[in-house]
Amino acid sequence: MHVYLDDDRLEAQHNGGSTRNGDATSGGSPNSGAGVEAPERAGSGGAPWTAARLSRALSEASAQAKARGRIIVAAQLGDRELSSADLERMASGAWGSVAGDEGAGSLHLRSTDLREMVRLMLLETRDALEACREKQQVAAEALQVGDLAKATSELTSVLETWTLVRQVAGEVVALRARPAEQATEGWESAGVQSLSRVLGELKDAFGRGDLAAVADLLQFDLSDQAQTWSRLLQSQASPGTLATLRVTG
């Protein structure tokens, strides 16, 4: 059985080009750019797969990917696509003796560039906030004319977006290659506490049925928050800021 972690393509990205096993690669290769998922190859062996061997193979492949600023994002064992839960079981050595798993064929792993993945996540969240601002305005106007059903529908989407913003902020902070207290400083100064306060006021106003206060918070306070966080997410996606991220795992 074999483990595949495409060293040729990773070397082309890391060293600027190489030719191995008849596969010529260069900096212009479609698979050599940051963020392009590339199959990876590392090691081989003829013994049947066991839980311990799968765990060791994943650990070794992850270490090779990490050294190049990449993380494992997908895997296939034989003909079976592995889920995130499968990868967690494999990493912990808890794969077990599921029928068809052991001796099921080669293990193929795919990685992606961490910083590019985070950049896209930040920009997608920024775009979601732009749409959220419009929904906040629609919800506020609906409340002002007494259309509670429409306002509630829009408000649900608004709160989901703000939950996403806070989740993304936490994930990026966790990846900073600095102590936690320093890493959170930028997010705090941009309004993490202020955002929590506004969302708390929104929840309280809605709970006591003060629809005028809810409309004002949506139209003014959360609109300001959306502008602030859109700028912050954009700045966090800059090359200099992304360079402070570290690969974990």
C-alpha positions in Angstrom: 0.0 0.0 0.0 1.2 3.5 -0.7 0.7 7.0 0.6 0.6 9.8 -1.9 1.8 13.3 -1.2 2.9 15.0 -4.4 6.5 16.0 -3.5 7.3 17.0 -7.1 4.7 19.7 -7.1 5.4 20.8 -3.6 9.1 21.0 -4.4 8.3 23.1 -7.5 6.4 25.5 -5.4 9.1 25.5 -2.6 12.3 25.5 -4.7 11.1 27.2 -7.9 11.1 24.2 -10.1 12.4 20.6 -10.3 12.1 17.6 -12.6 11.6 14.2 -11.0 10.1 10.9 -12.3 9.7 12.5 -15.7 7.4 15.2 -14.4 8.9 18.7 -15.2 7.4 21.4 -13.1 8.1 25.1 -12.8 6.9 28.2 -11.0 4.3 28.6 -13.8 2.8 25.2 -13.3 -1.0 25.3 -12.6 -0.3 23.3 -9.4 2.6 25.4 -8.1 0.7 28.5 -7.1 -0.5 29.3 -3.6 -3.9 28.0 -2.8 -4.1 25.5 -5.6 -4.9 22.1 -4.2 -2.2 19.6 -5.2 -2.1 15.8 -4.5 0.9 15.0 -2.3 3.1 11.9 -2.3 5.2 10.5 0.6 6.5 7.1 1.3 5.1 3.7 0.5 4.8 0.2 1.9 3.3 -3.1 1.2 1.7 -4.0 4.6 -2.1 -3.9 4.9 -3.6 -0.7 6.5 -4.1 -0.7 10.2 -5.4 2.0 12.5 -1.8 2.7 13.8 -0.3 2.7 10.3 -3.0 5.1 9.0 -2.4 7.4 11.9 1.3 7.4 11.3 0.9 8.0 7.6 -1.4 11.0 8.1 1.0 12.4 10.8 4.0 12.2 8.5 2.2 13.7 5.5 0.8 16.5 7.6 4.3 17.3 8.9 5.6 17.5 5.3 2.7 19.7 4.3 3.1 21.9 7.4 6.8 22.5 6.5 5.6 24.1 3.3 2.8 26.2 4.8 0.1 23.9 3.7 -2.6 21.8 5.4 -4.3 18.5 4.5 -7.8 19.3 3.3 -9.0 16.1 1.6 -8.1 12.4 1.5 -9.1 9.2 -0.3 -8.4 5.7 0.8 -8.6 3.4 -2.2 -12.0 4.3 -3.8 -13.4 5.9 -0.7 -13.5 9.6 -0.1 -12.7 10.3 3.5 -14.7 12.9 5.5 -13.3 15.3 8.1 -14.6 12.9 10.8 -12.7 10.1 9.1 -9.5 12.2 9.2 -10.0 12.9 12.9 -10.5 9.2 13.6 -7.4 8.4 11.6 -5.2 11.0 13.3 -6.3 9.7 16.7 -5.6 6.1 15.8 -9.3 5.3 16.3 -10.0 4.2 12.8 -11.0 0.7 14.0 -11.6 -2.4 11.9 -14.3 -1.1 9.6 -15.0 -3.7 6.8 -13.2 -2.8 3.7 -10.9 -0.2 5.3 -7.9 -2.3 6.0 -5.9 -3.2 2.8 -8.3 -0.9 0.8 -5.6 0.5 -1.4 -3.4 3.6 -1.6 -4.0 6.6 0.6 -4.1 9.9 -1.4 -3.9 13.1 0.5 -4.5 16.7 -0.8 -3.3 19.9 0.7 -3.9 23.6 0.2 -1.9 26.7 1.1 -3.0 27.9 4.5 -2.6 31.6 3.9 -4.5 31.6 0.7 -7.3 29.6 2.3 -7.5 32.2 5.1 -7.4 35.1 2.6 -10.3 33.7 0.7 -12.2 33.1 3.9 -11.7 36.7 5.0 -12.7 38.2 1.7 -15.8 36.0 1.5 -16.8 37.1 5.0 -16.3 40.7 4.0 -18.6 40.2 1.0 -21.2 38.5 3.2 -21.1 41.6 5.5 -21.8 43.9 2.5 -25.0 41.8 1.8 -25.7 41.8 5.5 -25.8 45.7 5.6 -28.6 45.6 3.0 -30.5 43.0 4.9 -30.2 45.1 8.1 -31.7 48.1 6.2 -34.6 45.9 4.8 -35.3 44.6 8.3 -35.3 48.0 9.8 -37.7 49.4 7.2 -40.0 46.4 7.6 -40.2 47.0 11.4 -41.0 50.7 10.8 -44.1 49.7 8.7 -45.1 46.9 11.1 -44.1 43.9 8.9 -42.8 41.8 11.7 -42.7 38.6 9.6 -40.4 40.1 7.0 -38.2 41.7 9.6 -37.8 38.5 11.5 -36.8 36.6 8.4 -34.1 39.2 7.5 -33.0 39.4 11.1 -32.3 35.7 11.2 -30.0 36.0 8.2 -28.3 39.1 9.8 -27.5 37.3 13.0 -26.1 34.3 11.1 -23.7 36.6 9.3 -22.5 38.2 12.5 -22.0 34.8 14.0 -19.8 34.0 11.0 -17.8 37.2 11.5 -17.1 36.3 15.1 -16.2 32.8 14.2 -13.7 33.9 11.5 -12.2 36.4 13.9 -11.5 33.7 16.4 -10.1 31.3 13.9 -7.7 33.9 12.5 -6.6 34.9 16.0 -5.8 31.2 16.8 -3.5 31.1 13.8 -1.4 34.1 14.7 2.2 33.3 15.4 2.1 35.5 18.5 0.9 35.2 22.1 -2.8 35.2 22.5 -3.0 38.5 24.3 -1.1 40.2 21.4 -3.0 38.4 18.7 -6.4 39.5 19.9 -5.4 43.2 20.3 -6.1 44.1 16.6 -9.5 42.4 16.7 -10.4 44.0 20.1 -9.5 47.5 18.9 -11.6 47.0 15.8 -14.7 46.5 18.0 -15.1 42.9 19.2 -16.4 44.2 22.5 -18.4 46.9 20.8 -20.0 44.3 18.5 -20.9 42.1 21.4 -22.5 45.1 23.1 -24.6 46.0 20.1 -25.7 42.5 19.5 -26.6 42.2 23.2 -28.7 45.4 23.0 -30.4 44.0 19.8 -31.3 40.8 21.5 -32.6 42.6 24.6 -34.7 45.1 22.6 -36.2 42.3 20.5 -37.0 40.3 23.6 -38.9 43.1 25.3 -40.8 43.9 22.1 -39.2 47.4 21.6 -39.3 47.3 17.8 -38.4 50.9 17.4 -35.1 50.3 19.3 -34.5 47.2 17.2 -34.9 49.2 14.0 -32.5 51.9 15.2 -29.9 49.4 16.1 -30.1 47.7 12.7 -30.2 50.9 10.8 -27.4 52.7 12.6 -25.3 50.8 15.1 -25.0 47.6 13.2 -24.5 49.5 10.0 -21.5 51.2 11.6 -20.3 47.8 12.8 -20.6 46.4 9.3 -18.4 49.2 7.9 -15.8 48.7 10.6 -15.6 45.0 10.2 -15.5 45.1 6.4 -12.4 47.3 6.6 -10.8 45.1 9.2 -11.5 41.9 7.2 -10.0 43.5 4.2 -6.9 44.6 6.1 -6.5 41.1 7.6 -6.4 39.7 4.1 -3.3 41.7 3.2 -0.1 39.9 2.4 1.8 41.4 5.4 -0.9 40.3 7.9 -1.3 36.9 6.4 2.5 36.4 6.8 2.0 36.2 10.6 -0.1 33.1 10.3 1.3 29.8 11.3 0.3 26.3 10.3 -0.9 24.2 13.3 -1.5 20.5 13.7 
